[in-house]
Amino acid sequence: MIFGIGTDIIEVDRMQQRLLDTPDLRDKLFTPREQAYAEERNTIYQHYAARFAAKEAFFKALGTGYRYGMAFHEIEVVNDELGKPVIEAHGKVREFIGQQGIRHIHLSISHIKAMASALVVLEK
């Protein structure tokens, strides 16, 4: 049973400018693993933008926004052994999705030079 669906799209240049203008923002939005992944790529800001879009799409699918003390860095976008992006929930986010009976998080991300997008489906 589908609990919620969320989508987001962001301009890569906008993400780049925000991260360059506010250095502390990286740590607020992204986990050390996400930062390492993006920083190892030639297209660093496309990867940051895609992960940001995934987090926004996740909160939209959850239907809560950033309530109940949940934070962006508690949602981690990593790649499985085949390279597929997946969301790992931590902290209050993990608690909340457990309380809601969410059993699976489906994630699709995409990016091109100028844009990044994500789609999240939460399943009970």
Jmol script that loads the backbone (N, CA, C; Angstrom):
load data "model"
ATOM      1  N   MET A   1       0.836  -1.177   0.000  1.00  0.00           N
ATOM      2  CA  MET A   1       0.000   0.000   0.000  1.00  0.00           C
ATOM      3  C   MET A   1       0.885   1.246   0.000  1.00  0.00           C
ATOM      4  N   ILE A   2       0.570   2.196  -0.853  1.00  0.00           N
ATOM      5  CA  ILE A   2       1.359   3.426  -0.947  1.00  0.00           C
ATOM      6  C   ILE A   2       0.963   4.380   0.175  1.00  0.00           C
ATOM      7  N   PHE A   3       1.962   4.844   0.906  1.00  0.00           N
ATOM      8  CA  PHE A   3       1.770   5.817   1.981  1.00  0.00           C
ATOM      9  C   PHE A   3       1.825   7.232   1.421  1.00  0.00           C
ATOM     10  N   GLY A   4       2.795   7.475   0.518  1.00  0.00           N
ATOM     11  CA  GLY A   4       2.944   8.810  -0.042  1.00  0.00           C
ATOM     12  C   GLY A   4       3.906   8.836  -1.210  1.00  0.00           C
ATOM     13  N   ILE A   5       3.749   9.867  -2.038  1.00  0.00           N
ATOM     14  CA  ILE A   5       4.604  10.083  -3.203  1.00  0.00           C
ATOM     15  C   ILE A   5       5.089  11.524  -3.159  1.00  0.00           C
ATOM     16  N   GLY A   6       6.370  11.722  -3.450  1.00  0.00           N
ATOM     17  CA  GLY A   6       6.922  13.074  -3.489  1.00  0.00           C
ATOM     18  C   GLY A   6       7.890  13.222  -4.639  1.00  0.00           C
ATOM     19  N   THR A   7       7.943  14.414  -5.189  1.00  0.00           N
ATOM     20  CA  THR A   7       8.883  14.705  -6.269  1.00  0.00           C
ATOM     21  C   THR A   7       9.497  16.079  -6.038  1.00  0.00           C
ATOM     22  N   ASP A   8      10.680  16.279  -6.570  1.00  0.00           N
ATOM     23  CA  ASP A   8      11.334  17.583  -6.459  1.00  0.00           C
ATOM     24  C   ASP A   8      12.287  17.762  -7.628  1.00  0.00           C
ATOM     25  N   ILE A   9      12.498  19.010  -7.985  1.00  0.00           N
ATOM     26  CA  ILE A   9      13.449  19.368  -9.037  1.00  0.00           C
ATOM     27  C   ILE A   9      14.182  20.627  -8.595  1.00  0.00           C
ATOM     28  N   ILE A  10      15.467  20.693  -8.872  1.00  0.00           N
ATOM     29  CA  ILE A  10      16.265  21.846  -8.459  1.00  0.00           C
ATOM     30  C   ILE A  10      17.298  22.170  -9.527  1.00  0.00           C
ATOM     31  N   GLU A  11      17.620  23.438  -9.638  1.00  0.00           N
ATOM     32  CA  GLU A  11      18.673  23.875 -10.554  1.00  0.00           C
ATOM     33  C   GLU A  11      20.032  23.606  -9.912  1.00  0.00           C
ATOM     34  N   VAL A  12      20.922  22.991 -10.648  1.00  0.00           N
ATOM     35  CA  VAL A  12      22.248  22.658 -10.135  1.00  0.00           C
ATOM     36  C   VAL A  12      23.002  23.934  -9.744  1.00  0.00           C
ATOM     37  N   ASP A  13      22.919  24.973 -10.561  1.00  0.00           N
ATOM     38  CA  ASP A  13      23.612  26.235 -10.254  1.00  0.00           C
ATOM     39  C   ASP A  13      23.150  26.841  -8.929  1.00  0.00           C
ATOM     40  N   ARG A  14      21.869  26.720  -8.647  1.00  0.00           N
ATOM     41  CA  ARG A  14      21.325  27.245  -7.390  1.00  0.00           C
ATOM     42  C   ARG A  14      21.923  26.501  -6.198  1.00  0.00           C
ATOM     43  N   MET A  15      22.009  25.180  -6.294  1.00  0.00           N
ATOM     44  CA  MET A  15      22.603  24.386  -5.219  1.00  0.00           C
ATOM     45  C   MET A  15      24.074  24.757  -5.049  1.00  0.00           C
ATOM     46  N   GLN A  16      24.791  24.873  -6.169  1.00  0.00           N
ATOM     47  CA  GLN A  16      26.205  25.232  -6.115  1.00  0.00           C
ATOM     48  C   GLN A  16      26.401  26.581  -5.429  1.00  0.00           C
ATOM     49  N   GLN A  17      25.615  27.573  -5.810  1.00  0.00           N
ATOM     50  CA  GLN A  17      25.761  28.909  -5.246  1.00  0.00           C
ATOM     51  C   GLN A  17      25.479  28.916  -3.748  1.00  0.00           C
ATOM     52  N   ARG A  18      24.449  28.205  -3.331  1.00  0.00           N
ATOM     53  CA  ARG A  18      24.108  28.158  -1.900  1.00  0.00           C
ATOM     54  C   ARG A  18      25.217  27.489  -1.093  1.00  0.00           C
ATOM     55  N   LEU A  19      25.790  26.406  -1.628  1.00  0.00           N
ATOM     56  CA  LEU A  19      26.862  25.720  -0.906  1.00  0.00           C
ATOM     57  C   LEU A  19      28.135  26.546  -0.857  1.00  0.00           C
ATOM     58  N   LEU A  20      28.418  27.289  -1.917  1.00  0.00           N
ATOM     59  CA  LEU A  20      29.602  28.150  -1.922  1.00  0.00           C
ATOM     60  C   LEU A  20      29.420  29.376  -1.026  1.00  0.00           C
ATOM     61  N   ASP A  21      28.218  29.916  -1.000  1.00  0.00           N
ATOM     62  CA  ASP A  21      27.937  31.105  -0.185  1.00  0.00           C
ATOM     63  C   ASP A  21      27.853  30.791   1.307  1.00  0.00           C
ATOM     64  N   THR A  22      27.444  29.565   1.648  1.00  0.00           N
ATOM     65  CA  THR A  22      27.231  29.190   3.045  1.00  0.00           C
ATOM     66  C   THR A  22      27.922  27.854   3.307  1.00  0.00           C
ATOM     67  N   PRO A  23      29.221  27.883   3.598  1.00  0.00           N
ATOM     68  CA  PRO A  23      29.983  26.642   3.773  1.00  0.00           C
ATOM     69  C   PRO A  23      29.405  25.682   4.823  1.00  0.00           C
ATOM     70  N   ASP A  24      28.813  26.195   5.892  1.00  0.00           N
ATOM     71  CA  ASP A  24      28.243  25.333   6.935  1.00  0.00           C
ATOM     72  C   ASP A  24      27.017  24.559   6.456  1.00  0.00           C
ATOM     73  N   LEU A  25      26.435  24.994   5.354  1.00  0.00           N
ATOM     74  CA  LEU A  25      25.235  24.355   4.833  1.00  0.00           C
ATOM     75  C   LEU A  25      25.481  22.904   4.428  1.00  0.00           C
ATOM     76  N   ARG A  26      26.666  22.612   3.937  1.00  0.00           N
ATOM     77  CA  ARG A  26      27.021  21.242   3.536  1.00  0.00           C
ATOM     78  C   ARG A  26      26.790  20.253   4.676  1.00  0.00           C
ATOM     79  N   ASP A  27      27.296  20.605   5.856  1.00  0.00           N
ATOM     80  CA  ASP A  27      27.168  19.717   7.009  1.00  0.00           C
ATOM     81  C   ASP A  27      25.734  19.655   7.525  1.00  0.00           C
ATOM     82  N   LYS A  28      24.987  20.708   7.322  1.00  0.00           N
ATOM     83  CA  LYS A  28      23.594  20.731   7.772  1.00  0.00           C
ATOM     84  C   LYS A  28      22.710  19.849   6.890  1.00  0.00           C
ATOM     85  N   LEU A  29      23.015  19.820   5.598  1.00  0.00           N
ATOM     86  CA  LEU A  29      22.171  19.104   4.640  1.00  0.00           C
ATOM     87  C   LEU A  29      22.639  17.693   4.320  1.00  0.00           C
ATOM     88  N   PHE A  30      23.960  17.475   4.342  1.00  0.00           N
ATOM     89  CA  PHE A  30      24.502  16.222   3.821  1.00  0.00           C
ATOM     90  C   PHE A  30      25.374  15.510   4.847  1.00  0.00           C
ATOM     91  N   THR A  31      25.272  14.190   4.855  1.00  0.00           N
ATOM     92  CA  THR A  31      26.082  13.371   5.758  1.00  0.00           C
ATOM     93  C   THR A  31      27.515  13.294   5.222  1.00  0.00           C
ATOM     94  N   PRO A  32      28.463  12.859   6.052  1.00  0.00           N
ATOM     95  CA  PRO A  32      29.833  12.691   5.567  1.00  0.00           C
ATOM     96  C   PRO A  32      29.930  11.744   4.357  1.00  0.00           C
ATOM     97  N   ARG A  33      29.138  10.656   4.349  1.00  0.00           N
ATOM     98  CA  ARG A  33      29.168   9.733   3.195  1.00  0.00           C
ATOM     99  C   ARG A  33      28.661  10.418   1.927  1.00  0.00           C
ATOM    100  N   GLU A  34      27.604  11.214   2.048  1.00  0.00           N
ATOM    101  CA  GLU A  34      27.078  11.923   0.877  1.00  0.00           C
ATOM    102  C   GLU A  34      28.094  12.938   0.361  1.00  0.00           C
ATOM    103  N   GLN A  35      28.741  13.627   1.275  1.00  0.00           N
ATOM    104  CA  GLN A  35      29.751  14.611   0.879  1.00  0.00           C
ATOM    105  C   GLN A  35      30.924  13.927   0.180  1.00  0.00           C
ATOM    106  N   ALA A  36      31.383  12.825   0.732  1.00  0.00           N
ATOM    107  CA  ALA A  36      32.503  12.100   0.116  1.00  0.00           C
ATOM    108  C   ALA A  36      32.125  11.639  -1.286  1.00  0.00           C
ATOM    109  N   TYR A  37      30.907  11.111  -1.443  1.00  0.00           N
ATOM    110  CA  TYR A  37      30.453  10.650  -2.750  1.00  0.00           C
ATOM    111  C   TYR A  37      30.454  11.798  -3.765  1.00  0.00           C
ATOM    112  N   ALA A  38      29.859  12.915  -3.405  1.00  0.00           N
ATOM    113  CA  ALA A  38      29.778  14.058  -4.335  1.00  0.00           C
ATOM    114  C   ALA A  38      31.159  14.625  -4.646  1.00  0.00           C
ATOM    115  N   GLU A  39      31.990  14.761  -3.647  1.00  0.00           N
ATOM    116  CA  GLU A  39      33.301  15.394  -3.818  1.00  0.00           C
ATOM    117  C   GLU A  39      34.250  14.546  -4.670  1.00  0.00           C
ATOM    118  N   GLU A  40      33.970  13.250  -4.799  1.00  0.00           N
ATOM    119  CA  GLU A  40      34.797  12.362  -5.626  1.00  0.00           C
ATOM    120  C   GLU A  40      34.416  12.426  -7.107  1.00  0.00           C
ATOM    121  N   ARG A  41      33.356  13.128  -7.439  1.00  0.00           N
ATOM    122  CA  ARG A  41      32.846  13.176  -8.807  1.00  0.00           C
ATOM    123  C   ARG A  41      33.312  14.430  -9.536  1.00  0.00           C
ATOM    124  N   ASN A  42      33.340  14.353 -10.868  1.00  0.00           N
ATOM    125  CA  ASN A  42      33.667  15.528 -11.681  1.00  0.00           C
ATOM    126  C   ASN A  42      32.540  16.547 -11.662  1.00  0.00           C
ATOM    127  N   THR A  43      31.332  16.061 -11.504  1.00  0.00           N
ATOM    128  CA  THR A  43      30.145  16.926 -11.500  1.00  0.00           C
ATOM    129  C   THR A  43      29.600  17.013 -10.073  1.00  0.00           C
ATOM    130  N   ILE A  44      30.399  17.558  -9.192  1.00  0.00           N
ATOM    131  CA  ILE A  44      30.117  17.601  -7.755  1.00  0.00           C
ATOM    132  C   ILE A  44      28.714  18.131  -7.470  1.00  0.00           C
ATOM    133  N   TYR A  45      28.380  19.270  -8.039  1.00  0.00           N
ATOM    134  CA  TYR A  45      27.140  19.945  -7.656  1.00  0.00           C
ATOM    135  C   TYR A  45      25.895  19.275  -8.242  1.00  0.00           C
ATOM    136  N   GLN A  46      26.051  18.535  -9.331  1.00  0.00           N
ATOM    137  CA  GLN A  46      24.925  17.740  -9.822  1.00  0.00           C
ATOM    138  C   GLN A  46      24.552  16.680  -8.785  1.00  0.00           C
ATOM    139  N   HIS A  47      25.554  16.083  -8.172  1.00  0.00           N
ATOM    140  CA  HIS A  47      25.316  15.033  -7.186  1.00  0.00           C
ATOM    141  C   HIS A  47      24.745  15.607  -5.885  1.00  0.00           C
ATOM    142  N   TYR A  48      25.234  16.766  -5.474  1.00  0.00           N
ATOM    143  CA  TYR A  48      24.636  17.417  -4.304  1.00  0.00           C
ATOM    144  C   TYR A  48      23.184  17.779  -4.594  1.00  0.00           C
ATOM    145  N   ALA A  49      22.928  18.349  -5.760  1.00  0.00           N
ATOM    146  CA  ALA A  49      21.569  18.751  -6.116  1.00  0.00           C
ATOM    147  C   ALA A  49      20.632  17.553  -6.162  1.00  0.00           C
ATOM    148  N   ALA A  50      21.089  16.449  -6.735  1.00  0.00           N
ATOM    149  CA  ALA A  50      20.244  15.250  -6.814  1.00  0.00           C
ATOM    150  C   ALA A  50      19.913  14.720  -5.422  1.00  0.00           C
ATOM    151  N   ARG A  51      20.876  14.729  -4.526  1.00  0.00           N
ATOM    152  CA  ARG A  51      20.626  14.254  -3.170  1.00  0.00           C
ATOM    153  C   ARG A  51      19.708  15.208  -2.407  1.00  0.00           C
ATOM    154  N   PHE A  52      19.873  16.491  -2.642  1.00  0.00           N
ATOM    155  CA  PHE A  52      18.968  17.461  -2.022  1.00  0.00           C
ATOM    156  C   PHE A  52      17.542  17.257  -2.529  1.00  0.00           C
ATOM    157  N   ALA A  53      17.389  17.072  -3.831  1.00  0.00           N
ATOM    158  CA  ALA A  53      16.059  16.828  -4.411  1.00  0.00           C
ATOM    159  C   ALA A  53      15.443  15.564  -3.819  1.00  0.00           C
ATOM    160  N   ALA A  54      16.250  14.531  -3.592  1.00  0.00           N
ATOM    161  CA  ALA A  54      15.744  13.289  -3.003  1.00  0.00           C
ATOM    162  C   ALA A  54      15.224  13.534  -1.587  1.00  0.00           C
ATOM    163  N   LYS A  55      15.928  14.339  -0.825  1.00  0.00           N
ATOM    164  CA  LYS A  55      15.504  14.633   0.546  1.00  0.00           C
ATOM    165  C   LYS A  55      14.211  15.453   0.546  1.00  0.00           C
ATOM    166  N   GLU A  56      14.129  16.429  -0.338  1.00  0.00           N
ATOM    167  CA  GLU A  56      12.898  17.221  -0.461  1.00  0.00           C
ATOM    168  C   GLU A  56      11.736  16.331  -0.878  1.00  0.00           C
ATOM    169  N   ALA A  57      11.959  15.468  -1.858  1.00  0.00           N
ATOM    170  CA  ALA A  57      10.911  14.559  -2.331  1.00  0.00           C
ATOM    171  C   ALA A  57      10.487  13.616  -1.204  1.00  0.00           C
ATOM    172  N   PHE A  58      11.435  13.168  -0.399  1.00  0.00           N
ATOM    173  CA  PHE A  58      11.122  12.294   0.721  1.00  0.00           C
ATOM    174  C   PHE A  58      10.182  12.988   1.702  1.00  0.00           C
ATOM    175  N   PHE A  59      10.508  14.220   2.096  1.00  0.00           N
ATOM    176  CA  PHE A  59       9.653  14.946   3.035  1.00  0.00           C
ATOM    177  C   PHE A  59       8.267  15.204   2.447  1.00  0.00           C
ATOM    178  N   LYS A  60       8.205  15.452   1.144  1.00  0.00           N
ATOM    179  CA  LYS A  60       6.904  15.628   0.498  1.00  0.00           C
ATOM    180  C   LYS A  60       6.106  14.330   0.549  1.00  0.00           C
ATOM    181  N   ALA A  61       6.758  13.212   0.303  1.00  0.00           N
ATOM    182  CA  ALA A  61       6.077  11.920   0.356  1.00  0.00           C
ATOM    183  C   ALA A  61       5.613  11.611   1.777  1.00  0.00           C
ATOM    184  N   LEU A  62       6.401  12.020   2.748  1.00  0.00           N
ATOM    185  CA  LEU A  62       6.053  11.786   4.145  1.00  0.00           C
ATOM    186  C   LEU A  62       4.854  12.638   4.555  1.00  0.00           C
ATOM    187  N   GLY A  63       4.715  13.796   3.929  1.00  0.00           N
ATOM    188  CA  GLY A  63       3.577  14.666   4.212  1.00  0.00           C
ATOM    189  C   GLY A  63       3.723  15.514   5.454  1.00  0.00           C
ATOM    190  N   THR A  64       4.921  15.594   6.012  1.00  0.00           N
ATOM    191  CA  THR A  64       5.124  16.328   7.261  1.00  0.00           C
ATOM    192  C   THR A  64       5.931  17.607   7.093  1.00  0.00           C
ATOM    193  N   GLY A  65       6.697  17.701   6.023  1.00  0.00           N
ATOM    194  CA  GLY A  65       7.681  18.773   5.977  1.00  0.00           C
ATOM    195  C   GLY A  65       8.757  18.463   7.004  1.00  0.00           C
ATOM    196  N   TYR A  66       9.346  19.492   7.587  1.00  0.00           N
ATOM    197  CA  TYR A  66      10.460  19.308   8.528  1.00  0.00           C
ATOM    198  C   TYR A  66       9.977  19.405   9.975  1.00  0.00           C
ATOM    199  N   ARG A  67       8.824  18.833  10.258  1.00  0.00           N
ATOM    200  CA  ARG A  67       8.263  18.877  11.611  1.00  0.00           C
ATOM    201  C   ARG A  67       8.848  17.772  12.484  1.00  0.00           C
ATOM    202  N   TYR A  68       8.500  17.842  13.753  1.00  0.00           N
ATOM    203  CA  TYR A  68       8.808  16.803  14.735  1.00  0.00           C
ATOM    204  C   TYR A  68      10.310  16.603  14.938  1.00  0.00           C
ATOM    205  N   GLY A  69      11.087  17.649  14.688  1.00  0.00           N
ATOM    206  CA  GLY A  69      12.517  17.565  14.922  1.00  0.00           C
ATOM    207  C   GLY A  69      13.304  16.807  13.876  1.00  0.00           C
ATOM    208  N   MET A  70      12.644  16.442  12.771  1.00  0.00           N
ATOM    209  CA  MET A  70      13.357  15.722  11.713  1.00  0.00           C
ATOM    210  C   MET A  70      14.249  16.691  10.940  1.00  0.00           C
ATOM    211  N   ALA A  71      15.393  16.195  10.477  1.00  0.00           N
ATOM    212  CA  ALA A  71      16.366  17.047   9.804  1.00  0.00           C
ATOM    213  C   ALA A  71      16.888  16.395   8.526  1.00  0.00           C
ATOM    214  N   PHE A  72      17.372  17.234   7.633  1.00  0.00           N
ATOM    215  CA  PHE A  72      17.886  16.756   6.342  1.00  0.00           C
ATOM    216  C   PHE A  72      19.006  15.746   6.493  1.00  0.00           C
ATOM    217  N   HIS A  73      19.911  15.970   7.438  1.00  0.00           N
ATOM    218  CA  HIS A  73      21.051  15.054   7.578  1.00  0.00           C
ATOM    219  C   HIS A  73      20.647  13.692   8.152  1.00  0.00           C
ATOM    220  N   GLU A  74      19.375  13.531   8.562  1.00  0.00           N
ATOM    221  CA  GLU A  74      18.895  12.228   9.016  1.00  0.00           C
ATOM    222  C   GLU A  74      18.377  11.375   7.851  1.00  0.00           C
ATOM    223  N   ILE A  75      18.352  11.966   6.682  1.00  0.00           N
ATOM    224  CA  ILE A  75      17.989  11.252   5.458  1.00  0.00           C
ATOM    225  C   ILE A  75      19.276  11.153   4.652  1.00  0.00           C
ATOM    226  N   GLU A  76      19.709   9.948   4.386  1.00  0.00           N
ATOM    227  CA  GLU A  76      20.989   9.751   3.709  1.00  0.00           C
ATOM    228  C   GLU A  76      20.765   9.003   2.396  1.00  0.00           C
ATOM    229  N   VAL A  77      21.241   9.602   1.314  1.00  0.00           N
ATOM    230  CA  VAL A  77      21.145   8.974  -0.005  1.00  0.00           C
ATOM    231  C   VAL A  77      22.485   8.304  -0.279  1.00  0.00           C
ATOM    232  N   VAL A  78      22.443   6.978  -0.377  1.00  0.00           N
ATOM    233  CA  VAL A  78      23.645   6.191  -0.651  1.00  0.00           C
ATOM    234  C   VAL A  78      23.346   5.274  -1.829  1.00  0.00           C
ATOM    235  N   ASN A  79      24.355   4.609  -2.318  1.00  0.00           N
ATOM    236  CA  ASN A  79      24.167   3.678  -3.431  1.00  0.00           C
ATOM    237  C   ASN A  79      24.330   2.256  -2.930  1.00  0.00           C
ATOM    238  N   ASP A  80      23.454   1.365  -3.398  1.00  0.00           N
ATOM    239  CA  ASP A  80      23.582  -0.037  -3.013  1.00  0.00           C
ATOM    240  C   ASP A  80      24.712  -0.688  -3.808  1.00  0.00           C
ATOM    241  N   GLU A  81      24.885  -1.995  -3.650  1.00  0.00           N
ATOM    242  CA  GLU A  81      26.005  -2.701  -4.287  1.00  0.00           C
ATOM    243  C   GLU A  81      25.957  -2.665  -5.817  1.00  0.00           C
ATOM    244  N   LEU A  82      24.774  -2.402  -6.381  1.00  0.00           N
ATOM    245  CA  LEU A  82      24.642  -2.299  -7.836  1.00  0.00           C
ATOM    246  C   LEU A  82      24.713  -0.854  -8.336  1.00  0.00           C
ATOM    247  N   GLY A  83      24.827   0.086  -7.404  1.00  0.00           N
ATOM    248  CA  GLY A  83      24.900   1.498  -7.777  1.00  0.00           C
ATOM    249  C   GLY A  83      23.575   2.240  -7.716  1.00  0.00           C
ATOM    250  N   LYS A  84      22.507   1.527  -7.383  1.00  0.00           N
ATOM    251  CA  LYS A  84      21.183   2.142  -7.291  1.00  0.00           C
ATOM    252  C   LYS A  84      21.125   3.050  -6.063  1.00  0.00           C
ATOM    253  N   PRO A  85      20.617   4.279  -6.220  1.00  0.00           N
ATOM    254  CA  PRO A  85      20.492   5.145  -5.049  1.00  0.00           C
ATOM    255  C   PRO A  85      19.352   4.668  -4.143  1.00  0.00           C
ATOM    256  N   VAL A  86      19.618   4.684  -2.856  1.00  0.00           N
ATOM    257  CA  VAL A  86      18.627   4.311  -1.855  1.00  0.00           C
ATOM    258  C   VAL A  86      18.682   5.318  -0.708  1.00  0.00           C
ATOM    259  N   ILE A  87      17.571   5.421   0.006  1.00  0.00           N
ATOM    260  CA  ILE A  87      17.518   6.307   1.170  1.00  0.00           C
ATOM    261  C   ILE A  87      17.646   5.473   2.426  1.00  0.00           C
ATOM    262  N   GLU A  88      18.559   5.891   3.292  1.00  0.00           N
ATOM    263  CA  GLU A  88      18.676   5.320   4.630  1.00  0.00           C
ATOM    264  C   GLU A  88      18.218   6.387   5.609  1.00  0.00           C
ATOM    265  N   ALA A  89      17.294   6.027   6.478  1.00  0.00           N
ATOM    266  CA  ALA A  89      16.760   6.968   7.467  1.00  0.00           C
ATOM    267  C   ALA A  89      17.467   6.764   8.805  1.00  0.00           C
ATOM    268  N   HIS A  90      17.711   7.861   9.498  1.00  0.00           N
ATOM    269  CA  HIS A  90      18.378   7.841  10.791  1.00  0.00           C
ATOM    270  C   HIS A  90      17.603   8.717  11.779  1.00  0.00           C
ATOM    271  N   GLY A  91      17.894   8.564  13.041  1.00  0.00           N
ATOM    272  CA  GLY A  91      17.362   9.444  14.077  1.00  0.00           C
ATOM    273  C   GLY A  91      15.847   9.529  14.101  1.00  0.00           C
ATOM    274  N   LYS A  92      15.356  10.761  14.245  1.00  0.00           N
ATOM    275  CA  LYS A  92      13.915  11.000  14.356  1.00  0.00           C
ATOM    276  C   LYS A  92      13.167  10.600  13.087  1.00  0.00           C
ATOM    277  N   VAL A  93      13.819  10.709  11.941  1.00  0.00           N
ATOM    278  CA  VAL A  93      13.174  10.292  10.692  1.00  0.00           C
ATOM    279  C   VAL A  93      12.910   8.792  10.732  1.00  0.00           C
ATOM    280  N   ARG A  94      13.897   8.043  11.148  1.00  0.00           N
ATOM    281  CA  ARG A  94      13.741   6.580  11.236  1.00  0.00           C
ATOM    282  C   ARG A  94      12.626   6.210  12.220  1.00  0.00           C
ATOM    283  N   GLU A  95      12.618   6.889  13.364  1.00  0.00           N
ATOM    284  CA  GLU A  95      11.566   6.664  14.357  1.00  0.00           C
ATOM    285  C   GLU A  95      10.185   6.920  13.762  1.00  0.00           C
ATOM    286  N   PHE A  96      10.042   8.058  13.096  1.00  0.00           N
ATOM    287  CA  PHE A  96       8.750   8.463  12.560  1.00  0.00           C
ATOM    288  C   PHE A  96       8.254   7.496  11.489  1.00  0.00           C
ATOM    289  N   ILE A  97       9.120   7.094  10.577  1.00  0.00           N
ATOM    290  CA  ILE A  97       8.648   6.194   9.522  1.00  0.00           C
ATOM    291  C   ILE A  97       8.295   4.824  10.100  1.00  0.00           C
ATOM    292  N   GLY A  98       8.985   4.424  11.167  1.00  0.00           N
ATOM    293  CA  GLY A  98       8.629   3.182  11.849  1.00  0.00           C
ATOM    294  C   GLY A  98       7.249   3.274  12.477  1.00  0.00           C
ATOM    295  N   GLN A  99       6.967   4.412  13.111  1.00  0.00           N
ATOM    296  CA  GLN A  99       5.654   4.623  13.727  1.00  0.00           C
ATOM    297  C   GLN A  99       4.540   4.633  12.687  1.00  0.00           C
ATOM    298  N   GLN A 100       4.858   5.090  11.487  1.00  0.00           N
ATOM    299  CA  GLN A 100       3.857   5.165  10.423  1.00  0.00           C
ATOM    300  C   GLN A 100       3.699   3.839   9.673  1.00  0.00           C
ATOM    301  N   GLY A 101       4.540   2.875   9.981  1.00  0.00           N
ATOM    302  CA  GLY A 101       4.458   1.570   9.334  1.00  0.00           C
ATOM    303  C   GLY A 101       5.043   1.540   7.931  1.00  0.00           C
ATOM    304  N   ILE A 102       5.904   2.490   7.617  1.00  0.00           N
ATOM    305  CA  ILE A 102       6.535   2.531   6.295  1.00  0.00           C
ATOM    306  C   ILE A 102       7.603   1.445   6.245  1.00  0.00           C
ATOM    307  N   ARG A 103       7.490   0.573   5.255  1.00  0.00           N
ATOM    308  CA  ARG A 103       8.372  -0.589   5.156  1.00  0.00           C
ATOM    309  C   ARG A 103       9.386  -0.487   4.020  1.00  0.00           C
ATOM    310  N   HIS A 104       9.089   0.340   3.021  1.00  0.00           N
ATOM    311  CA  HIS A 104      10.019   0.444   1.898  1.00  0.00           C
ATOM    312  C   HIS A 104      10.009   1.860   1.331  1.00  0.00           C
ATOM    313  N   ILE A 105      11.193   2.335   0.981  1.00  0.00           N
ATOM    314  CA  ILE A 105      11.355   3.653   0.369  1.00  0.00           C
ATOM    315  C   ILE A 105      11.888   3.433  -1.038  1.00  0.00           C
ATOM    316  N   HIS A 106      11.116   3.818  -2.026  1.00  0.00           N
ATOM    317  CA  HIS A 106      11.538   3.737  -3.424  1.00  0.00           C
ATOM    318  C   HIS A 106      12.073   5.105  -3.828  1.00  0.00           C
ATOM    319  N   LEU A 107      13.218   5.127  -4.486  1.00  0.00           N
ATOM    320  CA  LEU A 107      13.849   6.385  -4.888  1.00  0.00           C
ATOM    321  C   LEU A 107      14.354   6.303  -6.312  1.00  0.00           C
ATOM    322  N   SER A 108      14.069   7.338  -7.080  1.00  0.00           N
ATOM    323  CA  SER A 108      14.664   7.497  -8.399  1.00  0.00           C
ATOM    324  C   SER A 108      15.194   8.922  -8.492  1.00  0.00           C
ATOM    325  N   ILE A 109      16.468   9.049  -8.868  1.00  0.00           N
ATOM    326  CA  ILE A 109      17.047  10.384  -9.055  1.00  0.00           C
ATOM    327  C   ILE A 109      17.605  10.497 -10.464  1.00  0.00           C
ATOM    328  N   SER A 110      17.663  11.732 -10.937  1.00  0.00           N
ATOM    329  CA  SER A 110      18.208  11.988 -12.264  1.00  0.00           C
ATOM    330  C   SER A 110      18.822  13.377 -12.268  1.00  0.00           C
ATOM    331  N   HIS A 111      19.865  13.540 -13.065  1.00  0.00           N
ATOM    332  CA  HIS A 111      20.452  14.879 -13.183  1.00  0.00           C
ATOM    333  C   HIS A 111      21.106  15.040 -14.536  1.00  0.00           C
ATOM    334  N   ILE A 112      21.053  16.282 -14.985  1.00  0.00           N
ATOM    335  CA  ILE A 112      21.757  16.708 -16.187  1.00  0.00           C
ATOM    336  C   ILE A 112      22.543  17.950 -15.801  1.00  0.00           C
ATOM    337  N   LYS A 113      23.196  18.556 -16.741  1.00  0.00           N
ATOM    338  CA  LYS A 113      24.063  19.691 -16.428  1.00  0.00           C
ATOM    339  C   LYS A 113      23.359  20.768 -15.592  1.00  0.00           C
ATOM    340  N   ALA A 114      22.145  21.112 -15.953  1.00  0.00           N
ATOM    341  CA  ALA A 114      21.475  22.241 -15.312  1.00  0.00           C
ATOM    342  C   ALA A 114      20.464  21.866 -14.231  1.00  0.00           C
ATOM    343  N   MET A 115      19.960  20.635 -14.223  1.00  0.00           N
ATOM    344  CA  MET A 115      18.857  20.283 -13.324  1.00  0.00           C
ATOM    345  C   MET A 115      19.092  18.914 -12.668  1.00  0.00           C
ATOM    346  N   ALA A 116      18.477  18.760 -11.510  1.00  0.00           N
ATOM    347  CA  ALA A 116      18.444  17.469 -10.827  1.00  0.00           C
ATOM    348  C   ALA A 116      17.023  17.255 -10.321  1.00  0.00           C
ATOM    349  N   SER A 117      16.573  16.004 -10.364  1.00  0.00           N
ATOM    350  CA  SER A 117      15.224  15.710  -9.898  1.00  0.00           C
ATOM    351  C   SER A 117      15.220  14.380  -9.155  1.00  0.00           C
ATOM    352  N   ALA A 118      14.154  14.197  -8.373  1.00  0.00           N
ATOM    353  CA  ALA A 118      14.005  12.959  -7.604  1.00  0.00           C
ATOM    354  C   ALA A 118      12.516  12.649  -7.437  1.00  0.00           C
ATOM    355  N   LEU A 119      12.248  11.365  -7.338  1.00  0.00           N
ATOM    356  CA  LEU A 119      10.910  10.864  -7.053  1.00  0.00           C
ATOM    357  C   LEU A 119      11.032   9.854  -5.923  1.00  0.00           C
ATOM    358  N   VAL A 120      10.188   9.997  -4.907  1.00  0.00           N
ATOM    359  CA  VAL A 120      10.169   9.070  -3.779  1.00  0.00           C
ATOM    360  C   VAL A 120       8.764   8.515  -3.615  1.00  0.00           C
ATOM    361  N   VAL A 121       8.689   7.207  -3.421  1.00  0.00           N
ATOM    362  CA  VAL A 121       7.429   6.535  -3.097  1.00  0.00           C
ATOM    363  C   VAL A 121       7.649   5.800  -1.786  1.00  0.00           C
ATOM    364  N   LEU A 122       6.774   6.063  -0.817  1.00  0.00           N
ATOM    365  CA  LEU A 122       6.842   5.389   0.469  1.00  0.00           C
ATOM    366  C   LEU A 122       5.750   4.323   0.511  1.00  0.00           C
ATOM    367  N   GLU A 123       6.139   3.126   0.901  1.00  0.00           N
ATOM    368  CA  GLU A 123       5.231   1.988   0.892  1.00  0.00           C
ATOM    369  C   GLU A 123       5.058   1.424   2.304  1.00  0.00           C
ATOM    370  N   LYS A 124       3.807   1.142   2.662  1.00  0.00           N
ATOM    371  CA  LYS A 124       3.488   0.514   3.954  1.00  0.00           C
ATOM    372  C   LYS A 124       3.507  -0.990   3.803  1.00  0.00           C
TER     373      LYS A 124
END
end "model"
wireframe off; spacefill off
backbone 0.3
color backbone group
